[in-house]
Every structure is written in C-alpha cells, then in structure tokens.
C-alpha cells in the first residue's frame, strides 16, 4: 500500500493485526496524503473509546466542519467491544463518506464474516498489520533461511530508506533483531547515517553496529532442537535467558521459571510427535492424516512430519528420557539444578543424539 502511488485512503480505514509498527506506518502515510507536510493543530485525534457513544461522537466530529482544521483524521484504538452497536453507522460512513475527514479503526482482529469486514475488503479499506513469518513456512521444505516474509519486507523497507541489501545481508540483520520491524527500522536508519545517506552496508558493519536484541520464545527453542539445529538452539537459549520469555503478555526473566516453561513446551511437542509416530507405524503419515486425527493443524503438519523423520522410534524414546532427566534435575535436591546447564544438556541430547552418545 505504501509503495502504491495510486492508493487513496477510504473514508474509513480498518487496520487489523498486532504489529504496532506497521499500523504507525500506515497512519503516517495516510496523514501525509490527506494533510500534507504541515498538519494544522486539531487535525489529528487519537481516541480509546470507552463506549459506543465515543464511536458515534467521532463520526459526528468528522461530519461537522471546523474552521481550525478543515480536514481531520480520527484514530479509534481497539473499539472491538463496541463494533456490534456501531456497525451500521460505520458501514454508512464507509459507503457515503465523511465530508470533513477520515476515520481509522485499529483492531487486533476482525472476524472475516462480519458485514464490516466484507465491506472494508470490498472497498480496499482493510489493511492487515500482522507479524510476518521470520522463518520459511513449513510447506517450503528446503527453502533458504532468508526466504521469508520478514526478510522480503526488510529488503523493500531498506530500499525505501536508500539502502541496498541482499537477502543474506537482510538475514544478518534479522539474526540480531528478530521479528521486530520497529527495531529493524531503527537499525537501518543507524546504518544509513553511518554510510552517509545511501549505500550498501557490509556484513561486518551490520555485526558491529547492530546489537543482538532478538527475543526468542521457548517454542523456537523446541523447534531448533527437534530440527537438529544445535548451534541455533544454543544461541536462542542464551537470548532467552538474557532477554526473557513473553507469556500471556507478561515478561518472564527468572531462569528456573523459563526452564519449566521450556520443559512444558518440549513435553507438548514430543507428545504430538508420539501420536504422529503411531500413524507412521501404520503407514498413514501425511499432512491430511495428521490434521484429520487432530494431532496438529493442517498448516503445521509439514513441520511435524519433518521433525518426525529425524526423531522417531528409539530417538523419540531417548528424547522423552532426556526430558524426564532434565525435569528431575531442576526439581530434585541432587544433580545440577542450574537452569541454563540443564537446558543446554537437554538441547544437545535432542539436537545431536549421536554426539551425546
């Protein structure tokens, strides 16, 4: 949308998703289009509606001429609780327009079957602002590690800023920042300043100037180990213990707590593999069979199959044994209770069973 010179904002724009940086980008682009470089006082308002009345008040504001700001933009932050009551009024605004400005509705999610979702999609007024794939999707077996949505966006965004990056260089950057577009934008601008306003940074410059702030999840840790990526698993563990794990919106920094959450994630995934292993033994292993058996959603099935090809039968039994020993080490009075060392040993045994043997 930002790269399309023909794009014109609809009277009502719906931003759907949880990636705040993309929402801010869309909003800044919209403001630039309708207000220009100079924004008169009172031309932009951000509202967190407490009731349906606040939504109706915003619509009235955008239908009422103002001498101070002939054109206004109102940003409604997450009015999801009031959509049912105000849907008809919003649909009317989308269809007939708002004579004195533009309305932006910011939602974490919007059911595709609602009237508002269908109307916004038909009017090209719905913009998805979700987190991007930062690894190749499961259905792209054997894809390059930088063949992802996030890396492709990095290349486009860098070009808009005046930097030339290759996919491997984008990979160097993402390896430090993780899936954080706001941080990526900040680091690209830092590189741009270092290069004097344009140019092509080197891998050495990226490594020297971009700090490793990637925040991993315990689920990434499990995936790396079961995919046999011992080096990646070890690096992810270091970042996880340093920067913490986000769970239900809360940041967990305590090493012992992170270890318990990680063991829980390992347990859940190994149980999935155990159930899929039974299908393998029956000669019924396929993405459709895994989905039909309720083992994993269809889009996750290729990833489950890939991990099962590496860890099945005796190797799967050994992974369960390693998990049990790690749990006992953390909870028992004897043995090594250091969460980092316990998890390191578990990751190595799961990712490199031959090496530990």
N, C-alpha and C positions, 0 to 999 in steps of 0.2 A: 504493500500500500504506500509506504513512504517513498519508494522508488518510482511510483507511477505518476507521471506529470499530469495525467488526465483525471486523477482522483479528485472528486469533490465531496466534501462532507455532507451527509444526510442531515435533515433537521434533528434527528435523534440517532446517536451512535451508541451501540452496545459493545462494551469491552468485556470479554468472557475469559476467565482464567486467573491464575495466581501469580503470574510473573509481573511484578510491580514495575520493573524497568521498562518492559515493552509497553505497558499502559501509559507510563510517563512519556515515552517516545511518541506514541500516537497522539496523546493530548498536546504535546508541544508542536507537533506537525499540524494539527488541526488549528491551534491558536495562531500559528504563523500564517495559515491560509486565510483565515477569516478576520483576523485582527491586524495582521501585518507586524512589522518590527516594533512599532510603538503601540503599547497596549494602554488605552485610557484607564484611569482609575475607575474601579467598579465594573470593568468589562468581564472579569472572571471571578466566579464564586465556586468554592468547594463546600459541599453540604453532606453531612452524615444524617440522613433523615431518621427522626425518632418515631415518626408515624406517617400514615398515608397522607395526612394533611400537609406535611412538608413537601411531598412529591407534587401535590396539586398546587402548592404555593409557588414552586419552582416553575411549573408550566404557566401559571398566571403571570409571573415575572417576565417570562420570555414572550408573552403576548402583549405586554404593556410597554409602550415607547418610553425611553429615558433620554433626557436631554444631555446627561453626563456621559452615557455610553450607548450610542445608537445601536450597537451590536453587542450582545452579551453571550457568554458561554458559561453554562452551569454544569458542574461535575457532581453527580449524585454517587456517593460512595456506598456500595453494597446495600441497596434498598430491597434486597431479596424478600424480606418479610412483608413488604407492602406491595409486591407486584400484583398479587391476585386482586387487591382492591383498586389498583390504579391502572390495570392493563388496558381497559377500554380508552382511558384518557391518553395513554401513551401511544396506543395504536392510531388514535385520531391525530396526534401530533406528528407521527411518522408519515401518515398519509397526506395530511393537509399542510404540514409545515408549521414553523413557528416564526411569525413575522419579525420578531425582534432578537433572534439569536438561535443558539444551538444547545441541545441537551445531550450530555454524555452520561450514560448509565454504566456503572462499574460493578460487575458481578463476579463472584468466584466461579459460579456455574449457572447454567441455564438449560432446563430440560428442552430438548430439541422439538418436542411435540407441542409445546405451548404456542398460542397464537402469536405472542410477541416474538418468539424465536423464529417462527416461519416467516413473519412479515419482515423482520430485520434482515434475514437471509435473502429474501426476495428483493429487497431494496438495496442490497450490498452494503448494509449498515451494521453488520455484525462482524467484529474483528476478534479473532482468537489470540489470546495473550497467555499461552500456556508455557510451561517449562519444556525445553527442547531435549530430544534424545541426545545424550552425550556419549553413547556407545552405539555401535552398529546394532540395529534391531535384530531380534532372534532369527527372523526369516532371511537375514543376509549372511548366511554361513560363509566364513572365509573372507569377509569384507575387511578392507584396511581399517585400522583403528580410528582413523580420522574421516571415515565415510559415514558421517553422522549429520543430523540437522544442526547441531550446535556449531560444528566446525564450518559448515557451509554458511551459517549466519555470520560467524567471525570473519570469514573472507569478504563477505559483502559489506559488513559494517566497517571493516578496516579500509576497504576501497573508498567508502563514502568519506572517511576521515582524511584520506590521502596517503594511506599506507598500502604497500603491496606485500601480501603474504602468500606463501604457497601452502597447500594442505599440511605438509609436515611441520611448517613453522606455526600454523594455527594449532597443531597438535602440541607443540612445545608450550604454547601459551595456555591452552586449556589444561595441560597437565599440572600447571601451577594454580590456576584459578578455579577449576571445576566448573560446574554449570551455574555460573553467576554472571549474567550479562552485564549487570551494573559494574561489577569489579573488572570484567573484561574491557568494558568501555573506558574505565579509569586508567587501566594499564596501557591500553592502546594510545590514549592521549599522552601518557607519560613517554612512551616510545616515540610518538610523533614530535614531542617537544625536544627530545634528545637528538633526533635526526634533523632538526631544523625545519620542520613543517611538511616534509614529504620523504619518500624513500622506502627502502626495503630493509627492515631490521634483520640481523643475523640471529642464528640460534644462540650464539654466545651472549649477545646483547639481551635477549629475552631471559636467559637463565640468570644473568647478572642483575637485571633490573626488576624482574617480576618475582615477588615473594611467593612462596608456596603456601597459599591460604585455602587450598581445596578442602572442603569439609565432606568427608566420606560418611556413608551410612554403614551400619552393620550388615545390611543386605549386599552392598558392594563387596564387603569383606568375604561374605559367604560365596558370592559368585566367583571372585578371583580364585579362592581356594579350590572350589569344585571344578573350575575350568583349568586347573593345573598351573595357574599363574602365580607362582610362589613369590617372585620379586614384587609384582604389583600388590599382592596380598600384604606383604610385609610393609611396603610403603604406605598402603591405606591404613594399616593398623597404627603406624606412627602418627599419621594425621588425625586419626580418630581419637587417640588418647590425648593428643595435644590440643585439638580444637573442639572435641566433644561430639556427642551424637544428639540430634534433634528428634524427640519422640513426643508426638501429640502436641507440637508447638512449644515444648519445653526443652531446654538445653541440658544434657547430662554430661558432666565433666568428671565425675568420680570414676576412677579406673575399675573398681570392683563392680560398680553398677553397669558400666559399659560392657564388661566381660559377661555378666549374667544375661544382658540383653542379646549379646552376640551368640551365646550358647543357645538361647531360646530360638534365635533365627536359624542357627545350624540344625537344631532339632526339627524344626518345622520343615526345612528343605530336605533333610535326609528322609523324613517320613514320606514326603512327596516322591522322592526317588525310589523308596522301598515299594510304594504302591505301583509306580511305573515299572519297576523291575519285575513285578509279577506279570504284567502284560507282556514284557519282553520274553519271559519264560514261556508264555502261552503263544508266542509268535504273533501278538496282536499290537505291537508297539507302533503307534502312529500318532500324529497330532490330533486327528479326529477321534481316535480311541481314547487318548488321554483326556480330551475335553468331554467326551461322552460319559466317561467314568467319573467325572467330577474331580479329577486329580489336580488339574490346573486349567486356567482359561485357554482358549484356542491360540491366542497370540503369544502365550508364554510356553506353549508346548514344545516348539523347536528348541528353545533353550534347555528345557528339561531333558529332551532326548539327547542333546549334545553332551550334557553333563553325565547322563546315564551311560553313554558309550564309554566314558572314561572311568566312571566309578559305579561298578555293578558287582553283583555276586560277592566274592570274598573281599574285594576292595571296599564295597559298601559296608560289610560287616566290620572291617577294620576301622572305617570312619566312625561308626557308632561306638566302637570300643574307645577310640581316641577321645570322642566327645564325653563319654562316661568318665574317663580318667581325668579329663580337664575339669569336669564338674566336681569330682571328688577332691581334686587339688585345691579348688577355690573354697570349698565348703568345709573340708576336713581340717583337723588340727595338725596332721602330718603332711609332709610333702611341701612343694613350693606353692605358696599362696600369692606370689606376686602376679597380679592380673596380666601384666604385659608378657612375662615369660611363659605363663600358662597358655595364653592365646598364641604366642609365637610358636610354641611347640605343637599346638593343635593345627595351626595353619600349615606348618611344614609337613606334618604327618598326612594331612588331607591332600595338600597340593603336590607333594613329592613322596609318595609312599615308598618308592624304591630306595630313595636316598636315606630315609629314616630307617628302613630295614637294614 
